[in-house]
Amino acid sequence: MGRLIKFLVYVLCLCVIGLVGYAYIGPFFGVDFSAPQTEITQPVILNAD
């Protein structure tokens, strides 16, 4: 049972390292992580009585 938990911890660490590596190296391969930026305008009606 201890070997299974140790194996899962190793796999989890490798996944985290892979995800962080992908986040840093991804833009060099054409992956765009930026959020789409669009301007949104909405009228506001104030009830000033």
trRosetta pair geometry for C-beta under 8 A, 3 or more apart (Angstrom, degrees):
i j d omega theta_ij theta_ji phi_ij phi_ji
1 4 5.7 -52 -155 31 36 113
1 5 6.7 32 151 -15 66 104
2 5 5.8 -55 -149 38 34 109
2 6 6.2 35 153 -19 67 108
3 6 5.5 -54 -145 39 33 114
3 7 6.2 37 153 -22 65 105
4 7 5.6 -52 -148 35 30 113
4 8 6.4 29 153 -17 64 105
5 8 5.7 -53 -147 37 32 111
5 9 6.4 35 152 -21 64 103
6 9 5.7 -52 -149 34 31 112
6 10 6.5 33 152 -18 63 105
7 10 5.7 -55 -151 36 32 112
7 11 6.4 30 152 -17 66 106
8 11 5.6 -52 -144 38 34 111
8 12 6.2 37 154 -21 65 106
9 12 5.6 -53 -146 37 30 113
9 13 6.4 32 153 -19 64 104
10 13 5.7 -53 -147 36 31 111
10 14 6.4 30 154 -17 64 106
11 14 5.7 -54 -148 38 32 112
11 15 6.4 35 152 -21 65 105
12 15 5.7 -53 -148 35 31 113
12 16 6.5 31 154 -18 64 104
13 16 5.8 -54 -148 36 32 110
13 17 6.3 30 154 -16 65 107
14 17 5.7 -55 -144 40 32 110
14 18 6.1 34 155 -20 65 108
15 18 5.6 -55 -145 38 29 113
15 19 6.3 30 156 -20 64 106
16 19 5.8 -53 -146 35 30 110
16 20 6.4 27 156 -14 64 107
17 20 5.9 -55 -145 40 30 108
17 21 6.1 31 154 -19 64 110
18 21 5.6 -56 -144 40 29 113
18 22 6.2 31 156 -21 64 106
19 22 5.7 -52 -146 35 30 112
19 23 6.5 32 153 -21 62 104
20 23 5.6 -52 -149 33 32 113
20 24 6.6 21 156 -10 65 107
21 24 6.0 -63 -147 42 31 103
21 25 5.7 -2 167 8 71 117
22 25 6.4 -65 -123 53 24 90
22 26 5.1 48 170 -54 64 108
22 31 8.0 -14 175 64 85 165
23 26 6.1 -25 -123 8 16 121
23 33 7.1 46 -143 -73 74 164
25 28 5.6 -52 -171 31 61 117
25 29 6.9 42 142 -9 80 107
26 29 6.0 -74 -157 43 38 101
26 31 3.7 -58 172 62 100 134
26 33 6.7 79 97 -40 136 114
27 30 7.7 101 -165 -35 35 7
27 31 6.1 -94 -77 67 37 74
27 32 7.1 71 -114 -97 80 44
27 33 7.0 -79 -67 6 96 100
34 37 7.8 -37 149 -25 109 100
